[in-house]
Amino acid sequence: MVEQEMEERPDLVSVGSCVLVTLLVGKDLYIMNLGDSRAVLATYSGNKKLQAVQLTEDHTVDNEIEEARLLSEHLDDPKIVIGGKIKGKLKVTRALGVGYLKKEKLNDALMGILRVRNLLSPPYVSVEPSMRVHKITESDHFVIVASDGLFDFFSNEEAIELVHGFIASNPCGDPAKYLLERLVAKAAARVGFTLEELLNVPAGRKRRYHDDVTVMVITLGTDQRTSKASTFV
């Protein structure tokens, strides 16, 4: 599709997306990940303390295993990771789209500084997901499924503590929406804005302050339910 339309829409060659799919069947939680979104499990340890267990790998050059895989697949290319990014352009090592890092023809559609130089051995971005199956136990409380923008502001541990506290005090509330509200408030405070001031920033400029974020909270156990919230900039 991109190749068919890129003459009129050359920007399509740089568009991409990460994918994170979770499927709960009985007590089996299947996770398929492509990119840097995360599934984080909140589970009680032996001392009854809630702990965060990341069920996915971050497919970025910051992940030493991913970087090593990328380098091993392009031994004849000495300049793959530049400034902490693939060809100085992208941190994510697995994703749909971003055709300019996968085919020379698509890279050639870009002009000037946008075009990648020395595209010696594409593709540099993989479309092979990682898979995992987690067996749900009585100790497991909930799972946060979220895009990377959430973890720009909260660690895994901070995220599960916020959700846990909210569920405890608001059993009928929406924990995903609450988590997103806390993120926007933190983004505002970081740059010295009030929450209202940040919410009034035009959509095209909000990316300066926080990324697009989608959050799902899957509550486990007998009270199974799922909540979802998103913010787009």
C-alpha positions in Angstrom: 0.0 0.0 0.0 2.8 2.4 0.9 4.7 1.7 -2.3 1.5 2.4 -4.3 0.8 5.7 -2.6 4.2 7.1 -1.7 4.5 9.3 -4.8 1.6 11.4 -3.5 2.2 10.7 0.2 6.0 10.2 0.7 5.4 10.7 4.5 3.8 7.3 4.6 7.3 5.6 4.4 8.1 7.0 7.9 4.8 6.1 9.6 4.9 3.1 11.9 3.3 1.5 14.9 4.0 -0.9 17.8 1.7 -3.7 18.6 0.8 -5.3 21.9 -1.9 -8.0 22.1 -3.1 -9.9 25.2 -5.5 -12.8 25.2 -6.9 -14.3 28.4 -8.1 -17.8 28.0 -9.1 -19.4 31.3 -5.9 -19.0 33.4 -3.6 -18.6 30.4 -2.6 -15.1 29.5 -1.1 -14.9 26.0 1.1 -11.9 25.2 2.4 -10.9 21.8 4.6 -7.8 21.6 6.2 -5.9 18.8 7.9 -2.7 19.9 8.1 -0.9 23.2 4.6 -1.1 24.6 4.4 -3.0 27.9 2.3 -5.5 29.8 3.0 -5.2 33.5 1.6 -7.7 36.0 0.8 -6.7 39.6 1.2 -9.8 41.8 1.6 -10.5 45.5 4.9 -11.9 46.5 5.5 -14.4 49.3 5.5 -11.6 51.9 2.1 -10.3 50.6 3.8 -7.2 49.1 2.5 -6.1 45.7 5.2 -6.3 43.1 5.5 -5.4 39.4 6.5 -8.1 36.9 7.1 -6.9 33.3 5.7 -9.6 31.0 7.1 -8.0 27.8 10.5 -7.1 26.5 11.2 -3.5 25.2 12.2 -3.8 21.6 14.5 -0.9 21.6 18.3 -0.2 21.2 18.3 0.5 25.0 17.7 -3.2 25.4 21.2 -4.8 25.3 19.8 -8.1 23.9 17.9 -6.3 21.1 20.9 -4.2 20.3 23.1 -7.3 20.1 20.6 -9.1 17.9 20.5 -6.1 15.5 24.3 -5.8 15.3 24.7 -9.5 14.7 22.3 -9.4 11.8 24.2 -6.5 10.1 27.9 -7.4 10.6 28.9 -5.6 7.4 27.4 -2.3 8.6 29.6 -0.4 11.1 27.1 2.4 11.6 23.8 0.9 12.7 23.2 2.6 16.0 24.0 6.3 15.9 23.3 8.5 18.9 21.2 5.7 20.6 19.0 5.2 17.6 18.9 3.0 14.5 20.7 5.0 11.8 20.2 8.0 14.1 16.4 7.9 13.5 14.5 5.4 15.6 14.9 3.7 19.0 12.4 0.9 18.3 13.9 -2.3 16.8 10.6 -4.0 15.9 7.5 -2.4 14.5 5.0 -2.3 11.7 5.6 0.3 9.1 8.6 2.6 9.1 9.3 1.4 5.6 12.3 3.7 5.1 14.3 1.5 7.4 13.2 -1.7 5.7 13.5 -1.0 1.9 15.9 1.2 0.0 13.1 2.1 -2.4 11.1 3.5 0.4 14.0 5.4 1.9 14.6 7.0 -1.5 11.2 8.6 -1.3 12.4 10.9 1.5 14.1 14.1 0.7 17.1 15.9 2.2 18.0 15.3 5.9 15.0 12.9 6.3 16.6 10.4 4.0 18.8 7.7 5.7 22.4 7.7 4.4 24.3 4.4 4.1 21.3 2.1 4.1 23.6 -0.8 3.5 21.6 -3.9 4.6 18.0 -3.3 5.2 15.6 -4.2 6.8 16.8 -2.8 10.1 13.5 -3.0 11.9 12.0 -6.4 12.4 8.3 -7.4 12.2 8.8 -10.6 14.2 6.9 -10.4 17.6 8.0 -11.9 20.9 5.5 -14.3 22.5 4.9 -15.3 26.1 2.3 -17.3 28.0 1.8 -16.5 31.7 -0.2 -18.9 33.9 -2.5 -16.7 36.1 -2.3 -17.6 39.8 -4.3 -16.6 42.9 -1.5 -14.1 43.7 -2.0 -12.1 40.5 -4.1 -9.0 40.9 -4.2 -7.1 37.6 -2.3 -6.4 34.4 -1.5 -2.9 33.0 -1.3 -3.0 29.2 0.0 0.4 27.9 1.9 2.2 25.2 5.4 3.5 26.0 4.2 7.1 26.7 2.9 5.9 30.1 6.4 4.7 31.1 7.9 8.0 30.2 6.4 9.3 33.4 5.9 6.3 35.7 8.0 3.3 36.5 6.4 -0.2 36.4 6.2 -0.1 40.2 4.7 3.4 40.4 2.1 2.5 37.8 0.9 -0.6 39.7 0.8 1.3 43.0 -1.4 4.0 41.5 -3.8 1.5 40.1 -3.8 -0.6 43.3 -4.6 2.4 45.5 -7.3 3.5 43.1 -9.0 0.1 43.0 -8.9 -0.2 46.7 -10.7 3.1 47.3 -12.9 3.1 44.1 -13.9 -0.5 43.4 -16.4 0.7 40.8 -14.2 3.3 39.2 -12.0 3.3 36.1 -8.4 2.7 36.9 -7.1 3.2 33.4 -8.7 6.7 33.2 -7.3 7.5 36.6 -3.8 6.5 35.6 -4.1 8.6 32.5 -5.3 11.6 34.6 -2.3 11.3 36.9 0.0 11.2 33.8 -1.4 14.4 32.4 -1.1 16.1 35.8 2.5 15.0 36.1 3.3 16.2 32.6 1.8 19.6 33.4 3.7 19.9 36.6 7.0 18.9 34.9 6.8 22.0 32.7 5.3 24.4 35.2 1.7 24.4 33.8 -1.5 23.9 35.5 -3.6 21.0 34.4 -6.0 23.3 32.7 -3.2 25.1 30.8 -1.9 21.8 29.4 -5.3 20.6 28.4 -5.8 23.8 26.5 -2.6 23.4 24.5 -3.6 22.8 20.8 -3.4 19.2 19.8 -0.5 19.7 17.4 1.7 21.1 20.2 0.9 18.7 23.0 3.6 16.3 21.7 6.1 18.6 23.3 4.8 17.7 26.7 3.7 14.0 26.5 3.3 11.3 23.9 0.1 9.6 22.7 -0.9 7.1 25.5 -3.3 4.2 25.5 -3.8 2.3 28.8 -5.8 -0.8 29.6 -6.2 -2.3 33.1 -7.2 -6.0 33.2 -8.5 -6.9 36.6 -7.9 -10.6 37.4 -9.7 -13.0 39.7 -13.4 -13.4 40.3 -14.1 -9.7 39.6 -12.7 -9.8 36.1 -13.2 -6.6 34.1 -11.2 -4.4 31.8 -11.0 -0.6 31.6 -9.4 1.5 28.8 -8.4 5.1 28.4 -6.5 7.0 25.7 -5.1 10.5 25.1 -3.9 11.6 21.6 -1.8 14.7 20.8 
